[in-house]
Amino acid sequence: MGPERKVELAASDPDEKSSQELESLLVTSKRLTEEMKALAVKAEKMAQEHAALAEHHAQIIAESKRRTEGIRLTRVPAASLVNRALEMAERRLSIEELSKRLNALDSTVRAWRDGVAVMPKSTFLLLVDVLTELDPSWRDWDESAVNPT
């Protein structure tokens, strides 16, 4: 027997006892019915919220696709200064060591060098610090890279 039926059935008559049990079951049934209705309302509300979020995400994705349509991905020209600084650093360090010092992946450093990606300003300042530590000699300097004729 559940907690609702804690009251001992004190009736001596079997019919009266059955009547009390039925009344107790009716009370339990009503309580469970109310709880189920409350859960159904909560489930409906959650389904509506889910549908609204799904609609919002679909709109974001559609907007993103609309914006990128017609945009052709092209190579970003590497800034000659960044390209030259990376070349000088790579002469003295391995690509792995340079990547480690710049806190970037090897592939990202190569993308900066090749002009496929743009190096953030903060990383460029790190690169300047790396070059300053390396103390490149003048023989590393290729004047034809700066003054093409």
ABEGO torsion letter per residue (X at the ends): XBAAAABBBABABAAAAAAAAAAAAAAAAAAAAAAAAAAAAAAAAAAAAAAAAAAAAAAAAAAAAAAABGBBBBBBBBBAAAAAAAAAAAAABBAAAAAAAAGBBAAAAAAAAAGABBBBAAAAAAAAAAAAAAGBBAAABBAAAABBX
